[in-house]
Amino acid sequence: MAELENLEKEKINEMYEEIADELNISDAVFDSANKSYKALGEYLDNNLKDYKVTIFPQGSMNLGTLIKPINQDDDYDLDAVCKIYYEFEFPADLKNLIGDVLKESDRYSKLLVKEEGKRCWTLKYSEAANFHMDILPSMPNNGVNNNSIIITHKEDGNYTFMVSNPEDYATWFDKLQEKERRVIFERNKDKFSAEVEDLRKYKIRTTLQKTIQILKRHRDIKYSNLPEEEKDKKPISIIITTLVGYMYTGEETILDLICKFVNNFQKYIEIDENGKYIIRNPINKDENFADKWEIYPERKAAFYSWVEGLKKDLITNNFMIFEDLVDKGNHLKKVFGTAVIESVFEKRANAMSKKYIKTENVATLTSDETKTEVRKHNFYGN
């Protein structure tokens, strides 16, 4: 990153900060999702009286790295773990216990997607809610010294048990951010009023979370424009999250961390004597997040290709190489999506106490200091 001037780096990072904020889940969706998690937990607890039941968010919602869908009409994809404190002998019994109790509900039977997922049951909430929830049935993995769970997997009509550990992964991810969170909180503690648990992942947002959101959006935009047969090659979020987590120290800017990722990610990918690529789960070194690369080598090639594109779009040929504001905006729209960039630039205009007026031929910027007419450019390109 030495070739970038300090002022240029500041401007790039400032833009990426604003884009990450725009990508983040809205307060309204966050509050609605929290209520839905709690309501579902209460329903399952009340209707599975023979079992102790807990439900908690997992994945990007739990890590604080959830991003808005590309299209405003699309849903947020939320994940929840439903843990049943009972030792089931057969995986189908565990999976169907949850499915059956949802089907018995007047409310949840209407939300339940009829097609059973490989591991989850899916609730499709109303369009106004703007999300669907994948519910993962599980039971404790008794006899081990961690919070791992046993989940089910259905393939070709056959059910099997698998082991997962979203709780300990989230703990690892949270601990990485403790240093930066303390700094952010002390600097802004007068602004925070949410519950402590919410503050940890939602209100106090770190460079790690924001960088992952930026990378995931770049990936999603790239693959949204590809044929369906190419979309199975899309780099998975757990690999992106883990690799960035390995590099993060709590002292980087977003731009710093993106540069670290594209230049150093290979240092965290092992290659064994058989040529197998390994990206280790930080809380279970025997688990390889890149295990599918051996079966589908095109996914490995797609990951490396995506990183090269990421470096080009966000670093070497970033928006600052363009002098014209329209061209800057068009580049950012291509990389992050139209709606996000339009919103970022309009918020910038509002923050400068300027009024943005769209007319057929002229965009007029007015402020207390100046009244200047400029050619129509919508701030964010065509």
Sine and cosine of phi, psi and omega as CSV:
sin_phi,cos_phi,sin_psi,cos_psi,sin_omega,cos_omega
0.00,0.00,0.08,1.00,-0.06,-1.00
-0.88,0.47,-0.47,0.88,-0.06,-1.00
-0.95,0.31,-0.21,0.98,0.04,-1.00
-1.00,0.00,0.74,-0.67,0.06,-1.00
-0.95,0.32,0.42,-0.91,-0.05,-1.00
-0.85,0.53,-0.70,0.72,-0.01,-1.00
-0.90,0.45,-0.64,0.77,0.02,-1.00
-0.90,0.43,-0.68,0.73,0.02,-1.00
-0.88,0.48,-0.65,0.76,0.01,-1.00
-0.88,0.47,-0.68,0.73,-0.02,-1.00
-0.93,0.38,-0.64,0.77,0.03,-1.00
-0.90,0.43,-0.73,0.69,-0.04,-1.00
-0.91,0.41,-0.62,0.79,0.04,-1.00
-0.86,0.51,-0.68,0.74,0.02,-1.00
-0.91,0.42,-0.69,0.73,-0.03,-1.00
-0.92,0.40,-0.55,0.84,0.09,-1.00
-0.88,0.48,-0.71,0.70,-0.04,-1.00
-0.93,0.37,-0.61,0.79,0.03,-1.00
-0.91,0.41,-0.68,0.73,0.03,-1.00
-0.87,0.49,-0.65,0.76,0.04,-1.00
-0.89,0.45,-0.62,0.78,0.00,-1.00
-0.94,0.34,-0.52,0.85,0.01,-1.00
-0.96,0.28,-0.36,0.93,-0.13,-0.99
-0.93,0.37,0.44,-0.90,0.03,-1.00
-0.85,0.52,0.66,-0.75,-0.02,-1.00
-0.96,0.27,0.36,-0.93,0.04,-1.00
-0.85,0.53,-0.66,0.75,-0.06,-1.00
-0.90,0.44,-0.71,0.71,0.00,-1.00
-0.93,0.37,-0.64,0.77,0.01,-1.00
-0.86,0.51,-0.74,0.67,-0.01,-1.00
-0.90,0.43,-0.66,0.75,0.01,-1.00
-0.90,0.43,-0.66,0.75,0.02,-1.00
-0.90,0.43,-0.68,0.74,0.02,-1.00
-0.86,0.51,-0.69,0.72,0.02,-1.00
-0.90,0.43,-0.61,0.79,-0.01,-1.00
-0.93,0.37,-0.63,0.77,0.08,-1.00
-0.85,0.52,-0.74,0.67,-0.06,-1.00
-0.91,0.40,-0.67,0.74,-0.01,-1.00
-0.90,0.43,-0.67,0.75,0.02,-1.00
-0.91,0.42,-0.68,0.73,0.03,-1.00
-0.87,0.50,-0.68,0.74,0.02,-1.00
-0.90,0.43,-0.66,0.75,0.01,-1.00
-0.89,0.46,-0.74,0.67,-0.02,-1.00
-0.90,0.43,-0.65,0.76,0.01,-1.00
-0.89,0.45,-0.64,0.77,-0.03,-1.00
-0.96,0.27,-0.41,0.91,-0.11,-0.99
-0.94,-0.35,0.03,1.00,0.14,-0.99
-0.83,-0.56,0.88,0.47,-0.18,-0.98
-0.92,0.39,-0.33,0.94,0.00,-1.00
-0.99,0.12,-0.04,1.00,-0.08,-1.00
-0.74,-0.67,0.52,-0.86,0.23,-0.97
-0.99,0.10,0.75,-0.66,-0.11,-0.99
-0.76,-0.65,0.71,-0.70,0.19,-0.98
-0.77,-0.64,0.50,-0.87,0.05,-1.00
-0.72,-0.70,0.68,-0.73,-0.03,-1.00
-0.49,-0.87,0.47,-0.88,0.01,-1.00
-0.94,0.35,0.50,-0.87,0.11,-0.99
-0.69,-0.73,0.05,-1.00,0.04,-1.00
0.94,0.34,-0.53,-0.85,-0.14,-0.99
-0.90,0.43,-0.49,0.87,0.05,-1.00
-0.91,0.43,-0.66,0.75,-0.01,-1.00
-0.97,0.26,-0.51,0.86,-0.03,-1.00
-1.00,0.09,-0.24,0.97,-0.05,-1.00
0.98,0.19,0.45,0.89,-0.02,-1.00
-0.87,-0.48,0.27,0.96,0.04,-1.00
-0.91,0.42,0.61,-0.79,0.04,-1.00
-0.82,-0.57,0.42,-0.91,0.06,-1.00
-0.88,0.48,0.54,-0.84,0.11,-0.99
-0.91,0.42,0.43,-0.90,-0.01,-1.00
-0.87,0.49,-0.73,0.68,0.01,-1.00
-1.00,-0.10,0.74,-0.67,-0.09,-1.00
-0.89,0.46,-0.38,0.93,0.01,-1.00
-1.00,0.09,-0.15,0.99,-0.01,-1.00
-0.99,0.12,0.26,-0.97,-0.05,-1.00
-1.00,-0.01,0.47,-0.88,0.34,-0.94
-0.94,0.33,0.59,-0.81,0.02,-1.00
-0.97,-0.24,0.97,-0.24,-0.04,-1.00
-0.97,-0.24,0.55,-0.84,-0.01,-1.00
-0.84,-0.54,0.66,-0.75,0.04,-1.00
-0.71,-0.70,0.65,-0.76,0.11,-0.99
-0.99,-0.13,0.78,-0.62,0.12,-0.99
-0.95,-0.32,0.95,-0.32,-0.06,-1.00
-0.99,-0.17,0.85,-0.52,0.05,-1.00
-0.97,-0.23,0.86,-0.51,-0.07,-1.00
-1.00,0.09,0.97,0.24,0.00,-1.00
-0.36,-0.93,0.54,-0.84,-0.03,-1.00
-0.99,-0.12,0.99,-0.15,-0.01,-1.00
-0.99,0.17,0.63,-0.78,0.02,-1.00
-0.99,0.13,-0.56,0.83,-0.08,-1.00
-0.86,-0.51,0.73,-0.69,-0.04,-1.00
-0.88,0.47,-0.56,0.83,0.00,-1.00
-0.89,0.46,-0.55,0.84,0.00,-1.00
-0.92,0.40,-0.66,0.75,0.04,-1.00
-0.90,0.43,-0.76,0.65,-0.03,-1.00
-0.86,0.50,-0.72,0.69,-0.12,-0.99
-0.98,0.21,-0.35,0.94,0.08,-1.00
-0.85,0.52,-0.70,0.71,0.01,-1.00
-0.95,0.32,-0.71,0.70,0.01,-1.00
-0.86,0.51,-0.67,0.74,-0.05,-1.00
-0.92,0.38,-0.65,0.76,-0.03,-1.00
-0.94,0.33,-0.51,0.86,0.09,-1.00
-0.94,0.35,-0.61,0.79,0.00,-1.00
-0.92,0.38,-0.42,0.91,-0.01,-1.00
-0.99,0.17,-0.21,0.98,-0.06,-1.00
-1.00,0.05,0.72,-0.69,0.08,-1.00
-0.87,0.50,-0.64,0.77,-0.04,-1.00
-0.98,0.22,-0.83,0.56,-0.17,-0.99
-0.97,0.25,-0.41,0.91,0.06,-1.00
-0.90,0.43,-0.49,0.87,0.02,-1.00
-0.97,0.24,-0.46,0.89,0.00,-1.00
-1.00,0.04,-0.36,0.93,-0.13,-0.99
-0.94,0.34,0.81,-0.59,0.11,-0.99
-0.95,0.31,0.80,-0.60,-0.15,-0.99
-0.90,0.45,-0.59,0.81,-0.04,-1.00
-0.97,0.23,0.87,-0.50,0.00,-1.00
-0.94,0.33,0.73,-0.68,0.06,-1.00
-0.98,0.21,0.20,-0.98,0.00,-1.00
-0.88,0.48,-0.58,0.81,-0.02,-1.00
-0.80,-0.60,-0.32,0.95,-0.19,-0.98
-0.83,-0.56,0.28,-0.96,0.32,-0.95
-0.96,-0.29,0.64,-0.77,-0.09,-1.00
-0.91,-0.42,0.76,-0.65,0.12,-0.99
-0.97,-0.26,0.83,-0.55,0.02,-1.00
-0.98,-0.20,0.97,-0.24,-0.03,-1.00
-0.97,0.24,0.08,-1.00,-0.07,-1.00
-0.89,0.46,0.33,-0.94,0.04,-1.00
-0.86,0.51,-0.55,0.84,0.00,-1.00
-0.92,0.40,-0.54,0.84,0.01,-1.00
-0.94,0.34,-0.55,0.84,0.12,-0.99
0.94,0.34,0.47,0.88,0.10,-1.00
-0.41,-0.91,0.35,-0.94,0.23,-0.97
-0.84,-0.55,0.37,-0.93,-0.10,-1.00
-0.81,-0.59,0.84,-0.54,0.09,-1.00
-1.00,-0.03,0.87,-0.49,-0.06,-1.00
-0.97,-0.23,0.85,-0.53,-0.08,-1.00
-0.98,-0.21,0.97,-0.26,0.07,-1.00
-0.91,0.41,0.65,-0.76,-0.03,-1.00
-0.41,-0.91,0.21,-0.98,0.12,-0.99
-0.64,-0.77,0.38,-0.93,-0.01,-1.00
-0.88,0.47,0.55,-0.84,0.09,-1.00
-1.00,-0.04,0.99,0.12,-0.11,-0.99
-0.91,0.41,0.55,-0.84,0.07,-1.00
1.00,-0.03,0.08,1.00,0.05,-1.00
-0.87,-0.49,0.41,-0.91,-0.09,-1.00
-0.99,-0.10,0.81,0.58,0.07,-1.00
-0.34,-0.94,-0.10,-1.00,-0.04,-1.00
-0.99,-0.14,0.40,0.91,-0.04,-1.00
-0.91,0.41,0.41,-0.91,-0.03,-1.00
-0.79,-0.61,0.33,-0.94,0.11,-0.99
-0.97,-0.26,0.80,-0.60,0.00,-1.00
-0.88,-0.47,0.08,-1.00,0.00,-1.00
-0.91,-0.40,0.43,-0.90,0.05,-1.00
-0.66,-0.75,0.76,-0.65,0.00,-1.00
-0.92,-0.40,0.84,-0.54,-0.01,-1.00
-0.66,-0.75,0.83,-0.56,0.01,-1.00
0.81,0.59,0.62,0.78,0.06,-1.00
0.99,0.12,-0.07,1.00,-0.03,-1.00
-0.96,-0.29,0.71,-0.70,0.02,-1.00
-0.99,-0.13,0.65,-0.76,0.11,-0.99
-0.68,-0.73,0.33,-0.94,0.12,-0.99
-1.00,-0.02,0.54,-0.84,0.11,-0.99
-0.67,-0.75,0.32,-0.95,0.01,-1.00
-0.95,-0.31,0.66,-0.75,0.07,-1.00
-0.61,-0.79,0.26,-0.97,-0.01,-1.00
-0.50,-0.87,0.92,0.40,-0.03,-1.00
-0.92,0.39,-0.49,0.87,-0.04,-1.00
-0.92,0.39,-0.74,0.67,-0.03,-1.00
-0.94,0.33,-0.50,0.86,0.08,-1.00
-0.91,0.43,-0.69,0.73,0.02,-1.00
-0.89,0.45,-0.59,0.80,0.05,-1.00
-0.90,0.44,-0.70,0.71,0.08,-1.00
-0.84,0.54,-0.73,0.68,-0.04,-1.00
-0.90,0.44,-0.66,0.75,0.01,-1.00
-0.90,0.43,-0.67,0.74,-0.04,-1.00
-0.90,0.44,-0.54,0.84,0.05,-1.00
-0.84,0.54,-0.51,0.86,-0.16,-0.99
-0.99,-0.14,0.01,1.00,-0.11,-0.99
-0.84,0.54,-0.68,0.73,-0.05,-1.00
-0.89,0.46,-0.77,0.64,-0.04,-1.00
-0.93,0.37,-0.60,0.80,0.01,-1.00
-0.88,0.47,-0.65,0.76,0.03,-1.00
-0.88,0.48,-0.68,0.73,0.01,-1.00
-0.89,0.45,-0.72,0.69,-0.02,-1.00
-0.89,0.46,-0.69,0.72,-0.04,-1.00
-0.90,0.44,-0.71,0.70,-0.01,-1.00
-0.90,0.44,-0.55,0.83,-0.02,-1.00
-0.97,0.25,-0.45,0.89,-0.14,-0.99
-0.75,-0.66,0.35,0.94,-0.17,-0.98
-0.88,0.47,-0.39,0.92,0.04,-1.00
-0.94,0.33,-0.27,0.96,-0.04,-1.00
-1.00,-0.02,-0.25,0.97,-0.14,-0.99
-0.99,-0.13,0.73,-0.68,0.02,-1.00
-0.70,-0.71,-0.04,1.00,-0.03,-1.00
-0.96,0.27,0.17,-0.99,0.08,-1.00
-0.89,0.45,0.44,-0.90,-0.05,-1.00
-0.84,0.55,-0.67,0.74,-0.05,-1.00
-0.89,0.45,-0.61,0.79,0.05,-1.00
-0.93,0.37,-0.66,0.75,-0.03,-1.00
-0.85,0.52,-0.60,0.80,-0.10,-1.00
-0.83,0.55,-0.67,0.74,-0.16,-0.99
-0.88,-0.47,-0.27,0.96,-0.17,-0.99
-0.91,-0.41,-0.79,0.61,-0.06,-1.00
-0.99,0.15,-0.69,0.73,0.04,-1.00
-1.00,-0.05,1.00,-0.08,-0.09,-1.00
-0.99,-0.17,0.78,-0.63,-0.11,-0.99
-0.99,-0.14,0.18,-0.98,0.08,-1.00
-0.86,0.51,-0.59,0.81,0.02,-1.00
-0.87,0.49,-0.76,0.65,-0.01,-1.00
-0.89,0.45,-0.71,0.71,-0.04,-1.00
-0.91,0.41,-0.64,0.77,0.01,-1.00
-0.90,0.44,-0.69,0.72,0.03,-1.00
-0.88,0.47,-0.63,0.77,0.05,-1.00
-0.89,0.46,-0.68,0.74,0.03,-1.00
-0.88,0.48,-0.72,0.69,-0.03,-1.00
-0.91,0.41,-0.65,0.76,0.00,-1.00
-0.91,0.42,-0.62,0.79,0.02,-1.00
-0.93,0.37,-0.66,0.75,0.05,-1.00
-0.85,0.53,-0.71,0.71,0.04,-1.00
-0.88,0.48,-0.73,0.69,-0.07,-1.00
-0.90,0.43,-0.64,0.77,0.03,-1.00
-0.90,0.44,-0.70,0.71,0.01,-1.00
-0.84,0.54,-0.73,0.69,-0.10,-1.00
-0.99,0.11,-0.27,0.96,0.05,-1.00
-0.93,0.37,-0.38,0.92,-0.04,-1.00
-0.99,-0.14,0.09,1.00,-0.04,-1.00
-0.98,-0.20,0.36,-0.93,0.05,-1.00
-0.87,0.49,0.38,-0.92,-0.06,-1.00
-0.83,0.55,-0.63,0.78,-0.05,-1.00
-0.91,0.40,-0.31,0.95,0.02,-1.00
-1.00,0.05,-0.31,0.95,-0.14,-0.99
-0.95,0.31,-0.37,0.93,0.07,-1.00
-0.93,0.38,-0.28,0.96,-0.01,-1.00
-1.00,0.04,-0.08,1.00,-0.08,-1.00
-0.84,0.54,0.78,-0.62,0.02,-1.00
-0.82,0.57,0.72,-0.69,-0.08,-1.00
-0.99,0.13,0.50,-0.86,-0.11,-0.99
-0.89,0.45,-0.56,0.83,-0.05,-1.00
-0.91,0.42,-0.54,0.84,0.05,-1.00
-0.94,0.34,-0.72,0.70,0.02,-1.00
-0.86,0.50,-0.75,0.66,-0.05,-1.00
-0.88,0.48,-0.69,0.73,-0.05,-1.00
-0.93,0.37,-0.71,0.70,-0.02,-1.00
-0.90,0.43,-0.69,0.72,0.03,-1.00
-0.91,0.42,-0.63,0.77,0.03,-1.00
-0.87,0.49,-0.64,0.77,0.02,-1.00
-0.88,0.48,-0.52,0.86,-0.09,-1.00
-1.00,-0.04,-0.33,0.94,-0.13,-0.99
-0.96,0.29,0.69,-0.72,0.04,-1.00
-0.90,-0.44,-0.26,0.97,-0.07,-1.00
1.00,-0.09,0.04,1.00,-0.03,-1.00
-0.89,-0.46,0.04,1.00,-0.06,-1.00
-1.00,-0.01,0.33,-0.94,0.30,-0.95
-1.00,0.04,0.12,-0.99,0.06,-1.00
-0.86,0.51,-0.71,0.71,-0.01,-1.00
-0.89,0.46,-0.66,0.75,0.06,-1.00
-0.83,0.56,-0.72,0.69,-0.10,-1.00
-0.95,0.31,-0.58,0.82,0.09,-1.00
-0.89,0.46,-0.69,0.72,0.03,-1.00
-0.88,0.47,-0.67,0.74,0.06,-1.00
-0.85,0.53,-0.71,0.70,-0.06,-1.00
-0.88,0.47,-0.79,0.62,-0.09,-1.00
-0.94,0.34,-0.45,0.89,-0.06,-1.00
-1.00,-0.06,-0.38,0.92,-0.15,-0.99
-0.81,-0.58,0.02,1.00,-0.11,-0.99
-0.85,0.53,-0.52,0.86,-0.07,-1.00
-0.92,0.39,-0.35,0.93,0.03,-1.00
-0.92,0.40,-0.34,0.94,-0.06,-1.00
-0.97,-0.25,0.17,0.99,0.07,-1.00
-0.92,-0.39,0.90,-0.44,0.01,-1.00
-1.00,0.06,0.46,-0.89,0.12,-0.99
-0.78,-0.63,0.89,-0.45,-0.07,-1.00
-0.99,0.16,-0.05,-1.00,-0.08,-1.00
-0.90,0.43,-0.31,0.95,0.03,-1.00
-0.99,-0.12,0.11,0.99,0.00,-1.00
0.99,0.15,0.22,0.97,0.00,-1.00
-0.99,0.14,0.73,-0.69,0.01,-1.00
-1.00,0.06,0.69,-0.72,-0.07,-1.00
-0.74,-0.67,0.83,-0.55,0.17,-0.99
-0.89,-0.46,0.97,-0.25,-0.17,-0.98
-0.97,0.23,0.65,-0.76,0.17,-0.99
-0.92,0.40,0.83,-0.55,-0.08,-1.00
-0.89,0.46,-0.35,0.94,-0.01,-1.00
-0.95,-0.33,0.06,1.00,0.10,-0.99
-0.43,-0.90,1.00,-0.04,-0.13,-0.99
-0.90,0.44,-0.26,0.96,0.03,-1.00
-0.99,0.14,-0.20,0.98,0.00,-1.00
-1.00,-0.08,0.74,-0.67,-0.03,-1.00
-0.94,-0.35,0.92,-0.38,0.00,-1.00
-0.93,0.36,-0.29,0.96,0.00,-1.00
-0.98,-0.21,0.39,0.92,-0.07,-1.00
-0.88,0.48,-0.48,0.88,-0.02,-1.00
-0.96,0.29,-0.27,0.96,0.00,-1.00
-0.91,0.42,-0.50,0.86,0.02,-1.00
-0.94,0.35,-0.60,0.80,0.00,-1.00
-0.98,0.20,-0.63,0.78,-0.03,-1.00
-0.83,-0.55,0.99,0.16,-0.05,-1.00
-0.87,0.49,-0.36,0.93,0.04,-1.00
-0.91,0.41,-0.39,0.92,0.04,-1.00
-0.95,0.30,-0.60,0.80,0.09,-1.00
-0.89,0.45,-0.72,0.69,0.01,-1.00
-0.87,0.49,-0.63,0.78,0.00,-1.00
-0.91,0.41,-0.61,0.79,0.02,-1.00
-0.90,0.44,-0.75,0.66,-0.01,-1.00
-0.90,0.45,-0.62,0.78,0.02,-1.00
-0.91,0.41,-0.65,0.76,0.02,-1.00
-0.89,0.45,-0.67,0.75,0.01,-1.00
-0.88,0.47,-0.64,0.77,0.05,-1.00
-0.88,0.47,-0.68,0.73,0.05,-1.00
-0.90,0.43,-0.61,0.79,0.04,-1.00
-0.87,0.49,-0.71,0.70,0.01,-1.00
-0.88,0.47,-0.67,0.74,-0.01,-1.00
-0.91,0.41,-0.75,0.67,-0.12,-0.99
-0.96,0.29,-0.58,0.82,-0.13,-0.99
-0.96,-0.26,-0.23,0.97,-0.04,-1.00
-0.82,-0.58,-0.95,0.31,-0.15,-0.99
-0.93,0.38,-0.64,0.77,0.03,-1.00
-0.89,-0.46,0.69,0.72,-0.05,-1.00
-0.93,0.37,0.10,-1.00,-0.11,-0.99
-0.87,0.50,-0.37,0.93,-0.06,-1.00
-0.96,0.28,-0.18,0.98,0.05,-1.00
-0.95,0.30,-0.26,0.96,0.01,-1.00
-1.00,-0.06,0.68,-0.73,0.02,-1.00
-1.00,0.06,-0.59,0.81,-0.07,-1.00
-0.99,0.17,0.70,-0.72,-0.03,-1.00
-0.88,0.47,-0.58,0.81,0.03,-1.00
-0.89,0.47,-0.70,0.72,-0.01,-1.00
-0.92,0.39,-0.61,0.79,0.08,-1.00
-0.86,0.51,-0.74,0.67,-0.02,-1.00
-0.89,0.46,-0.67,0.74,0.00,-1.00
-0.89,0.45,-0.63,0.78,0.04,-1.00
-0.89,0.45,-0.73,0.69,-0.02,-1.00
-0.90,0.43,-0.61,0.80,0.04,-1.00
-0.90,0.44,-0.63,0.77,0.01,-1.00
-0.90,0.44,-0.58,0.81,-0.08,-1.00
-1.00,0.08,-0.63,0.78,-0.15,-0.99
-0.90,-0.44,-0.16,0.99,-0.01,-1.00
0.97,-0.23,0.53,-0.85,-0.10,-0.99
-0.90,0.44,-0.77,0.64,-0.13,-0.99
-0.88,0.48,-0.67,0.74,-0.03,-1.00
-0.89,0.45,-0.72,0.69,-0.06,-1.00
-0.95,0.32,-0.62,0.79,0.07,-1.00
-0.85,0.52,-0.69,0.72,-0.02,-1.00
-0.91,0.41,-0.65,0.76,0.01,-1.00
-0.87,0.50,-0.72,0.69,-0.05,-1.00
-0.95,0.32,-0.57,0.82,0.05,-1.00
-0.92,0.38,-0.61,0.80,0.06,-1.00
-0.92,0.40,-0.58,0.81,0.07,-1.00
-0.88,0.47,-0.69,0.73,0.00,-1.00
-0.89,0.46,-0.68,0.74,0.01,-1.00
-0.91,0.42,-0.62,0.78,-0.01,-1.00
-0.91,0.41,-0.44,0.90,0.03,-1.00
-1.00,0.04,0.19,0.98,0.00,-1.00
0.84,0.54,0.61,0.79,0.03,-1.00
-0.91,-0.42,0.52,-0.86,-0.03,-1.00
-0.98,-0.22,0.80,-0.59,-0.05,-1.00
-0.97,-0.23,0.89,-0.46,-0.05,-1.00
-0.89,-0.46,0.85,-0.53,0.05,-1.00
-1.00,-0.01,0.79,-0.62,0.16,-0.99
-0.80,-0.60,0.03,-1.00,-0.04,-1.00
-0.92,0.38,-0.54,0.84,-0.13,-0.99
-0.85,-0.52,-0.40,0.92,-0.13,-0.99
-0.69,-0.72,0.67,-0.74,0.19,-0.98
-0.98,-0.22,0.84,-0.54,-0.07,-1.00
-0.95,-0.32,0.82,-0.57,0.10,-0.99
-0.98,-0.18,0.80,-0.60,0.05,-1.00
-0.78,-0.62,0.56,-0.83,0.10,-0.99
-0.50,-0.87,0.04,-1.00,0.01,-1.00
-0.91,0.41,-0.47,0.88,-0.09,-1.00
-1.00,0.07,-0.50,0.87,-0.16,-0.99
-0.47,-0.88,0.44,-0.90,0.15,-0.99
-0.78,-0.63,0.98,-0.21,-0.12,-0.99
-0.79,-0.62,0.76,-0.65,0.08,-1.00
-1.00,-0.06,0.71,-0.71,0.04,-1.00
-0.78,-0.63,0.36,-0.93,-0.01,-1.00
-0.91,0.42,0.48,-0.88,-0.05,-1.00
-0.90,0.43,0.85,-0.53,0.05,-1.00
-0.63,-0.78,0.00,1.00,0.06,-1.00
0.84,0.53,0.22,0.98,0.03,-1.00
0.93,0.37,-0.52,0.86,-0.21,-0.98
-0.82,-0.58,0.36,0.93,0.08,-1.00
1.00,-0.04,-0.07,-1.00,-0.08,-1.00
-0.99,0.11,0.00,0.00,0.00,0.00
